[in-house]
Amino acid sequence: MKLRNVLLAAVLILIIAFVALNWSEFLASTTVSFGVATIVAPLGMIMLGLLAILAAVFLTYIVTLQTSVLLEARRHARELQAHRELADRAEASRFTELRRFIEGELQAVAVRDAESNATLQARIERMEQKLSTSLEESGNSMAAQLGEIEDRLEREAHRPVLPATVIRREH
């Protein structure tokens, strides 16, 4: 229980005890002036009546205040829920947008990868073709040189042999 509720209960108990102890004095009649009229009535009962009316007014004020606070709290809760849902939708929208962006970027990367693979494959094919042509040319060149060497050897083999002295003079 809250401290103020305990204090309120304690004050109420003290007032009830005070009234119970002085009940005969509360019922004693006296002359009471209301400014425009004067009457004979028990002053204690009038004061208790005023205290009861004041307590009823404060109780009504507290109930009204509590009701307005509850209604305001409910309104704030609804607004908070609406804002939360709006924020959730915005966040979901951002996630969806981010997913689309990433998918687009992945597709672009895949396209660039496919293009670079195609370019690389074409380049490898050109290089293989050049290498094949170069090997063929080298083979033809080597075959031609071997053919020349064979022709020289055959000509040298059919040429008459000169004595060693003649060969020396030529050099």
Helices and strands as residue ranges (DSSP letters): H 3-21, H 23-26, E 29-33, E 38-42, H 43-158, H 164-170
